[in-house]
Amino acid sequence: MSKLKKSKIEIEVLTNENNLPEQIIWSAAEGGIDKESAEAMILSFWDKKANTAMRIDLWNKEFTVDDMKKFMHQTLITMADSFEKATGEKNMAEDLRDYCQHFAEKMGILPPLS
């Protein structure tokens, strides 16, 4: 059996007196990231035993609605990419990307045409 390699990702969430996130700071030494600030995060885990996704969604008070629209759009696009890479389901990934285009149009977050 091969020896397993260990990687560590650390996430610090500093909250105010109402337990609302003020700062999100993360590190991933192997990726060269040390105490980088983030305004929002979505972290998902798959629980095979329960056959369900578990997740943590956090954003700080400075995160605007417009930021959230862009964040969700970009997250959906990366989910389509990950889904295609993991499953080879190109057609379904393209369907999700089509929805991402629709989402961007409805949210008014498309970049201006040159």
N, C-alpha and C positions, 0 to 999 in steps of 0.2 A: 504494500500500500504506500502510495506517495505521501510525503509530508505536506500537510495543509499550510498554506500561507495565510497569515492574519493581516487584515487591513482594518483600520479604525476610522470612523467618521464621528466627529463630536458636534453636538448641537447644544448651544446655550441659549436659553430664553430668559430674558430679564423682564419681570412683570412689575406693574405698579401696585399700589395698595388695593386695587380692585381685582387683582390677578389677571389683568389684561396685558398682552405683550407690548413692551416698549422697544425692545431690541432683540433681534435674532442674530446670533453669531455662530458661524460654523467653521470647522477645520477638517481637513483631510490631508494629512501629512504626505501620504503616498502620491497625491495629486498636486502637491505643492501649494495647498491652500491653508493659510494660517490665520485664524480669527477674522474671517471675512464677514462683513455685515450684510444682512439681507432684510428686505422689508416684508417678505412673505415666503411661505413654504407649503408644499404639499408632499407628504411622505406616506407611501402606501406599502403595506406588507400583506402577503398572502398567507392566510391561516388554512393549511391543508386539512387539518382535523375538522375545523368548523366549516370548511369549504366557503370561505368568505374573505373579503378584503377588509383589512383594518387600516385606518388612516388617521393622520393628524394634519389638520389644516390650520395654519396660523398666519396672521398678518398683524403688523403694528398699526398704531393710530395714524401714522403719516401716510399709509398706503391709501391712495385715492381710488374712487370707483373706476376712473379711466385706467389706472394702473392694473386694477383687478381684471378689467376686460381684456387688456393686452396679455396679462399673465395667464389667464384661462385659455385664450386663443393659442398662445405659444405652447402651453402644456398639452392641449389637445393635439396639436401638430406633432409634438414629440411622442405622444402616445400612439399615434398612427404609425410613425416610423418604428417605434419599438415593437408594436404589434406585427408589422410586416416582417421585421428582422427575426422575431421569435417564431412566427408561424408560417411564413411564406405566403400568407393570404394577401396577395397584392391587390386583388379586386376590393376586398373589404377595407383595406387600408386606404385605397383611393376613395372609397365612399366616405370614409371618415374625413379625409382631406377635403372632399367636396363640401361636407358639412362645415368644416373649419372656414372655408371661403364664405359660406352663407352666414355663419356666426360673425365673421369680421365685417361683412356688409351690413348686417342688422345692427351691430354695435357701433358702426361708424369709425372703425379703427384701421381701415385700409390705408396704406401709405398713399400720398398724393401722386398722381400720374406725372411723369416728367414731360 
